[in-house]
Amino acid sequence: MKIDESTALVTGANRGLGACFVAELLAGGATKVYATARNPQTIDPAVAGDPRVRILAVDVTDQASVDAAASAASDVNLLINNAGVLGFGGPLEGDIDLFGRDMHTNYLGTVRVSRAFVPVLESNGPAVIANVLTLIALAPVGPMAGYSASKAAAHSFTQALRAEVRNRGITVVGAYPGGIDTDMLTGVAADKAAPEEVARRIVAGIAAGDTVVWPDDASEGAGKVYLGDPIQLERMLAG
Ligand SMILES: NC(=O)c1ccc[n+]([C@@H]2O[C@H](COP(=O)([O-])OP(=O)(O)OC[C@H]3O[C@@H](n4cnc5c(N)ncnc54)[C@H](OP(=O)(O)O)[C@@H]3O)[C@@H](O)[C@H]2O)c1
């Protein structure tokens, strides 16, 4: 896909990786970027003031807001499913409501937004759906058990969707970052990639026509392990 001919929509565009996607797409010459957020007023006024930016309210857990966005943004040919939440908790003691919130946002939110936009993307094709997953969609981290499961579900959906829409002019990309230095991992001591770099590598992957993107050095190394031996990655992440 040519980024400088794209009209993109990014969920969770008000902060973290989502804000970096908007900046990267604008820097790459995107024709238009729909920057969406639960609360549009949280989008940086400097970004909102760019003539190529349109602001929309989208909560990925709210069908009405997603449907309204699909109607308003009928020219989109690049959808980036970025919005996400992380509830910490292990497999036995983690708060089951947090497991549910992660599932509703990370998995069902991705399903909901993708379904709403497939007709739009098909009519504007060739088009791309890029889903921001995580390395730990492929093998879990125990203290993030609910989050890992929600992203594993989103990974499976990504694969199912890829096959379903490949003959409809839509390429489905899965991106599998390692730790990223955003609010999501505040207080967690870990190697974290800069969100600007992760956004840059995912957008570069989209431009190159990749369907799987390892967008930082840690995920690139771990991805090689996974591709060679998935059980080895499970052991690595289990510590
Ligand atoms: N940080 C990491 O280490 C890491 C690693 C791998 C993958 N990821 C993935 O990268 C993506 C971006 O995360 P981040 O690191 O940028 O985290 P972040 O800084 O916490 O940002 C999360 C974004 O998602 C939005 N969001 C949450 N629930 C939403 C909902 N129901 N509807 C619409 N937007 C919603 C948030 O909006 P509000 O401001 O309204 O809360 C915010 O814009 C997520 O999918 C995350 O799982 C992150």
The ligand as an SDF file (V2000), in Angstrom:
LIG
                    3D

 48 52  0  0  0  0  0  0  0  0999 V2000
    2.6780   -0.9060   25.6680 N   0  0  0  0  0  0  0  0  0  0  0  0
    3.0870   -2.1290   25.3640 C   0  0  0  0  0  0  0  0  0  0  0  0
    4.0500   -2.6570   25.9290 O   0  0  0  0  0  0  0  0  0  0  0  0
    2.4030   -2.9000   24.2450 C   0  0  0  0  0  0  0  0  0  0  0  0
    3.0110   -4.0330   23.7530 C   0  0  0  0  0  0  0  0  0  0  0  0
    2.4100   -4.7590   22.7350 C   0  0  0  0  0  0  0  0  0  0  0  0
    1.2130   -4.3300   22.2080 C   0  0  0  0  0  0  0  0  0  0  0  0
    0.6070   -3.2070   22.7310 N   0  0  0  0  0  0  0  0  0  0  0  0
   -0.6600   -2.8120   22.1510 C   0  0  0  0  0  0  0  0  0  0  0  0
   -0.5060   -1.5430   21.5450 O   0  0  0  0  0  0  0  0  0  0  0  0
   -1.7710   -0.8890   21.4860 C   0  0  0  0  0  0  0  0  0  0  0  0
   -1.6290    0.5310   21.9970 C   0  0  0  0  0  0  0  0  0  0  0  0
   -1.2980    0.4700   23.3760 O   0  0  0  0  0  0  0  0  0  0  0  0
   -0.3690    1.5710   24.0630 P   0  0  0  0  0  0  0  0  0  0  0  0
    0.8700    0.9030   24.4640 O   0  0  0  0  0  0  0  0  0  0  0  0
   -0.3240    2.7890   23.2370 O   0  0  0  0  0  0  0  0  0  0  0  0
   -1.2160    1.7950   25.4080 O   0  0  0  0  0  0  0  0  0  0  0  0
   -1.8270    3.1060   26.0640 P   0  0  0  0  0  0  0  0  0  0  0  0
   -0.8450    4.2010   26.0560 O   0  0  0  0  0  0  0  0  0  0  0  0
   -2.4070    2.6250   27.3460 O   0  0  0  0  0  0  0  0  0  0  0  0
   -2.9990    3.5270   25.0510 O   0  0  0  0  0  0  0  0  0  0  0  0
   -4.1300    2.7170   24.9040 C   0  0  0  0  0  0  0  0  0  0  0  0
   -5.0670    3.4160   23.9320 C   0  0  0  0  0  0  0  0  0  0  0  0
   -6.2220    2.5810   23.7220 O   0  0  0  0  0  0  0  0  0  0  0  0
   -7.3830    3.3960   23.9710 C   0  0  0  0  0  0  0  0  0  0  0  0
   -8.5240    2.5980   24.4030 N   0  0  0  0  0  0  0  0  0  0  0  0
   -8.6340    1.7810   25.4710 C   0  0  0  0  0  0  0  0  0  0  0  0
   -9.8720    1.2490   25.5240 N   0  0  0  0  0  0  0  0  0  0  0  0
  -10.5560    1.7540   24.4690 C   0  0  0  0  0  0  0  0  0  0  0  0
  -11.8700    1.6140   23.9820 C   0  0  0  0  0  0  0  0  0  0  0  0
  -12.7660    0.8180   24.5910 N   0  0  0  0  0  0  0  0  0  0  0  0
  -12.2240    2.2640   22.8480 N   0  0  0  0  0  0  0  0  0  0  0  0
  -11.3460    3.0710   22.2080 C   0  0  0  0  0  0  0  0  0  0  0  0
  -10.0900    3.2880   22.6430 N   0  0  0  0  0  0  0  0  0  0  0  0
   -9.7070    2.6280   23.7520 C   0  0  0  0  0  0  0  0  0  0  0  0
   -6.9310    4.3760   25.0360 C   0  0  0  0  0  0  0  0  0  0  0  0
   -7.8430    5.4560   25.0970 O   0  0  0  0  0  0  0  0  0  0  0  0
   -8.1760    6.2380   26.4850 P   0  0  0  0  0  0  0  0  0  0  0  0
   -7.1920    7.3640   26.5750 O   0  0  0  0  0  0  0  0  0  0  0  0
   -9.5970    6.6730   26.3130 O   0  0  0  0  0  0  0  0  0  0  0  0
   -7.9990    5.2560   27.6150 O   0  0  0  0  0  0  0  0  0  0  0  0
   -5.5820    4.7580   24.4750 C   0  0  0  0  0  0  0  0  0  0  0  0
   -5.7070    5.6530   23.4050 O   0  0  0  0  0  0  0  0  0  0  0  0
   -2.7250   -1.7550   22.3310 C   0  0  0  0  0  0  0  0  0  0  0  0
   -3.4940   -2.5780   21.4890 O   0  0  0  0  0  0  0  0  0  0  0  0
   -1.7720   -2.5950   23.1560 C   0  0  0  0  0  0  0  0  0  0  0  0
   -2.3620   -3.8000   23.6020 O   0  0  0  0  0  0  0  0  0  0  0  0
    1.1780   -2.4670   23.7130 C   0  0  0  0  0  0  0  0  0  0  0  0
  1  2  1  0
  2  3  2  0
  2  4  1  0
  4  5  1  0
  4 48  2  0
  5  6  2  0
  6  7  1  0
  7  8  2  0
  8  9  1  0
  8 48  1  0
  9 10  1  0
  9 46  1  0
 10 11  1  0
 11 12  1  0
 11 44  1  0
 12 13  1  0
 13 14  1  0
 14 15  2  0
 14 16  1  0
 14 17  1  0
 17 18  1  0
 18 19  2  0
 18 20  1  0
 18 21  1  0
 21 22  1  0
 22 23  1  0
 23 24  1  0
 23 42  1  0
 24 25  1  0
 25 26  1  0
 25 36  1  0
 26 27  1  0
 26 35  1  0
 27 28  2  0
 28 29  1  0
 29 30  1  0
 29 35  2  0
 30 31  1  0
 30 32  2  0
 32 33  1  0
 33 34  2  0
 34 35  1  0
 36 37  1  0
 36 42  1  0
 37 38  1  0
 38 39  2  0
 38 40  1  0
 38 41  1  0
 42 43  1  0
 44 45  1  0
 44 46  1  0
 46 47  1  0
M  CHG  2   8   1  16  -1
M  END
$$$$
